[in-house]
């Protein structure tokens, strides 16, 4: 996938979102920092993912 061709108004598929998040998290992990549970929930909220879905995904 070529992210450079995406504009701010384009929609992303669920697969693209996962790939973007995975890349961002990999970059973040190089800084040796971890996300707290509240930070995870905040990111999920921004992505319209319910707290319940996050809890189910953690299982």
C-alpha positions in Angstrom: 0.0 0.0 0.0 1.3 3.4 -0.9 0.4 5.8 1.9 1.9 8.8 0.1 -0.9 8.8 -2.4 -3.6 9.1 0.3 -5.0 12.5 1.1 -6.4 13.6 4.4 -10.0 13.2 3.1 -9.6 9.6 1.9 -11.1 6.8 3.7 -9.0 3.8 4.9 -10.0 0.2 4.9 -9.9 -1.8 8.1 -6.8 -3.6 6.8 -5.1 -0.2 6.0 -5.9 1.1 9.5 -4.3 -2.0 11.1 -1.2 -1.6 9.0 -0.9 2.1 9.9 -1.4 1.4 13.6 1.1 -1.5 13.5 3.7 0.7 11.8 3.1 3.6 14.3 3.3 1.2 17.2 6.5 -0.3 15.9 8.0 3.2 15.6 6.8 4.0 19.1 8.3 0.8 20.5 11.8 1.9 19.4 11.4 4.7 21.9 11.0 2.1 24.6 7.7 3.4 25.8 4.6 1.5 26.6 1.0 2.6 26.3 -1.0 2.7 29.5 -4.5 1.3 29.6 -6.1 4.8 29.6 -3.9 5.7 26.5 -5.1 2.5 24.7 -8.7 3.4 25.5 -8.2 7.0 24.2 -6.7 5.7 20.9 -9.6 3.3 20.6 -12.1 6.0 21.2 -10.5 8.1 18.5 -10.9 5.2 16.1 -14.5 4.6 17.2 -13.6 1.3 18.9 -15.6 0.6 22.0 -14.0 -0.1 25.3 -15.7 -3.5 25.3 -14.1 -4.4 22.0 -10.7 -3.5 23.4 -11.4 -5.8 26.5 -12.5 -8.6 24.2 -9.4 -8.2 22.0 -7.1 -8.5 25.1 -8.4 -12.0 25.9 
